[in-house]
Amino acid sequence: MSKITITGINHVALWVKDLKRSVKWYKETLEMEESHGDDRHVFLKAGNQVVALFQAPEGREIGGPHHIALELPDGQKGQALEALRARGIEVSEGRGHFQDPDGHSFHFA
């Protein structure tokens, strides 16, 4: 079975009720710098890591992360996704999101 080597957390993504308000708060209060984003999500630098803020859809409960992105060594994403599948873990198409037993969403960055 293939080995998965997590080297760190790339970013943690949070649901927010008002993206513009939250971005302003993180920048002014925590002095984080904006990395990139659009009208749906904004990535803010937190040292060598990133906090991503995602605009929650209307009616979406706020609390808990949107997802956590795990860092892998370069070129190992495909191998790691195959290792998950071999272990019976369902992996979504596209970005390759998968869930832990409690439903928390992850993907490899």
PAKEKOL-78557 format. One record per residue (C-alpha): x, y, z; residue number from 1; chain. Coordinates in Angstrom, 2 decimals. Example, Ala and Ser with C-alpha at 12.3 -4.5 7.8 and 13.67 -1.06 7.14 Angstrom:
<lumbas>
+---------+---------+---------+-----+---+
|      c1 |      c2 |      c3 |   k | c |
+---------+---------+---------+-----+---+
|   12.30 |   -4.50 |    7.80 |   1 | A |
|   13.67 |   -1.06 |    7.14 |   2 | A |
+---------+---------+---------+-----+---+
</lumbas>
This chain:
<lumbas>
+---------+---------+---------+-----+---+
|      c1 |      c2 |      c3 |   k | c |
+---------+---------+---------+-----+---+
|    0.00 |    0.00 |    0.00 |   1 | A |
|    1.30 |    3.48 |   -0.88 |   2 | A |
|    2.49 |    5.75 |    1.88 |   3 | A |
|    1.06 |    9.25 |    2.45 |   4 | A |
|    3.56 |   11.83 |    3.71 |   5 | A |
|    1.88 |   14.94 |    5.12 |   6 | A |
|    4.46 |   17.74 |    5.54 |   7 | A |
|    2.16 |   20.39 |    7.01 |   8 | A |
|   -1.10 |   22.27 |    6.75 |   9 | A |
|   -1.31 |   24.36 |    3.59 |  10 | A |
|   -4.43 |   26.25 |    4.61 |  11 | A |
|   -7.54 |   26.09 |    6.75 |  12 | A |
|  -10.73 |   27.34 |    5.11 |  13 | A |
|  -13.52 |   28.81 |    7.21 |  14 | A |
|  -17.14 |   29.60 |    6.37 |  15 | A |
|  -18.01 |   33.25 |    7.07 |  16 | A |
|  -21.35 |   35.09 |    6.99 |  17 | A |
|  -20.04 |   38.30 |    5.39 |  18 | A |
|  -16.83 |   37.86 |    3.40 |  19 | A |
|  -15.97 |   41.57 |    3.09 |  20 | A |
|  -16.53 |   42.18 |    6.81 |  21 | A |
|  -14.43 |   39.15 |    7.76 |  22 | A |
|  -11.57 |   40.01 |    5.40 |  23 | A |
|  -11.47 |   43.52 |    6.86 |  24 | A |
|  -11.41 |   42.10 |   10.42 |  25 | A |
|   -8.58 |   39.63 |    9.72 |  26 | A |
|   -6.53 |   42.31 |    7.96 |  27 | A |
|   -7.09 |   45.08 |   10.52 |  28 | A |
|   -7.25 |   43.07 |   13.74 |  29 | A |
|   -4.75 |   40.28 |   13.05 |  30 | A |
|   -2.70 |   42.25 |   10.49 |  31 | A |
|   -2.86 |   39.42 |    7.97 |  32 | A |
|   -2.09 |   40.18 |    4.34 |  33 | A |
|   -4.36 |   39.20 |    1.47 |  34 | A |
|   -2.76 |   36.66 |   -0.86 |  35 | A |
|   -5.50 |   36.23 |   -3.47 |  36 | A |
|   -9.20 |   35.60 |   -3.88 |  37 | A |
|  -12.44 |   36.65 |   -5.50 |  38 | A |
|  -16.03 |   37.42 |   -4.46 |  39 | A |
|  -16.51 |   33.86 |   -3.07 |  40 | A |
|  -13.31 |   33.33 |   -1.10 |  41 | A |
|  -10.17 |   35.18 |    0.01 |  42 | A |
|   -6.84 |   33.69 |    1.07 |  43 | A |
|   -4.96 |   35.52 |    3.86 |  44 | A |
|   -1.31 |   34.92 |    4.78 |  45 | A |
|   -0.68 |   33.58 |    8.28 |  46 | A |
|    3.11 |   33.31 |    8.35 |  47 | A |
|    3.96 |   30.43 |    6.02 |  48 | A |
|    0.38 |   29.15 |    6.10 |  49 | A |
|   -2.92 |   30.52 |    4.87 |  50 | A |
|   -6.38 |   31.07 |    6.29 |  51 | A |
|   -9.00 |   30.96 |    3.54 |  52 | A |
|  -12.35 |   32.66 |    4.15 |  53 | A |
|  -15.30 |   31.31 |    2.16 |  54 | A |
|  -18.58 |   33.17 |    1.79 |  55 | A |
|  -21.24 |   30.88 |    3.28 |  56 | A |
|  -24.31 |   30.31 |    1.13 |  57 | A |
|  -27.55 |   31.77 |    2.48 |  58 | A |
|  -28.88 |   29.56 |    5.28 |  59 | A |
|  -25.57 |   27.73 |    5.78 |  60 | A |
|  -24.70 |   27.07 |    9.42 |  61 | A |
|  -21.46 |   28.73 |   10.48 |  62 | A |
|  -19.05 |   26.76 |   12.62 |  63 | A |
|  -16.28 |   24.35 |   11.92 |  64 | A |
|  -14.01 |   24.61 |    8.92 |  65 | A |
|  -15.04 |   24.62 |    5.27 |  66 | A |
|  -12.02 |   22.37 |    4.69 |  67 | A |
|   -8.40 |   21.83 |    5.68 |  68 | A |
|   -5.74 |   21.53 |    2.98 |  69 | A |
|   -2.83 |   19.25 |    3.82 |  70 | A |
|    0.62 |   19.82 |    2.36 |  71 | A |
|    2.42 |   16.98 |    0.57 |  72 | A |
|    5.87 |   16.78 |   -0.98 |  73 | A |
|    5.89 |   17.92 |   -4.61 |  74 | A |
|    4.44 |   15.44 |   -7.06 |  75 | A |
|    2.84 |   13.13 |   -4.49 |  76 | A |
|   -0.80 |   14.22 |   -4.71 |  77 | A |
|   -1.85 |   11.51 |   -7.18 |  78 | A |
|   -0.09 |    8.80 |   -5.18 |  79 | A |
|   -1.70 |   10.01 |   -1.94 |  80 | A |
|   -5.19 |   10.07 |   -3.50 |  81 | A |
|   -4.69 |    6.53 |   -4.80 |  82 | A |
|   -3.55 |    5.44 |   -1.33 |  83 | A |
|   -6.78 |    6.87 |    0.13 |  84 | A |
|   -8.89 |    5.04 |   -2.47 |  85 | A |
|   -6.99 |    1.82 |   -1.73 |  86 | A |
|   -7.99 |    2.29 |    1.92 |  87 | A |
|  -11.64 |    2.57 |    0.98 |  88 | A |
|  -11.87 |    6.35 |    1.36 |  89 | A |
|  -14.22 |    8.09 |   -1.09 |  90 | A |
|  -12.41 |   10.89 |   -2.94 |  91 | A |
|  -14.34 |   13.51 |   -4.93 |  92 | A |
|  -13.50 |   14.38 |   -8.52 |  93 | A |
|  -11.80 |   17.70 |   -9.17 |  94 | A |
|   -9.81 |   18.89 |   -6.16 |  95 | A |
|   -9.91 |   15.47 |   -4.51 |  96 | A |
|  -11.79 |   16.31 |   -1.34 |  97 | A |
|  -12.25 |   13.52 |    1.20 |  98 | A |
|  -13.75 |   13.34 |    4.67 |  99 | A |
|  -12.73 |   12.04 |    8.04 | 100 | A |
|  -15.17 |    9.83 |   10.02 | 101 | A |
|  -16.91 |   12.93 |   11.44 | 102 | A |
|  -17.45 |   14.54 |    8.05 | 103 | A |
|  -14.65 |   17.14 |    8.17 | 104 | A |
|  -13.49 |   17.92 |    4.65 | 105 | A |
|   -9.84 |   17.73 |    3.58 | 106 | A |
|   -7.85 |   17.94 |    0.36 | 107 | A |
|   -4.20 |   17.72 |   -0.55 | 108 | A |
|   -2.47 |   20.92 |   -1.69 | 109 | A |
+---------+---------+---------+-----+---+
</lumbas>
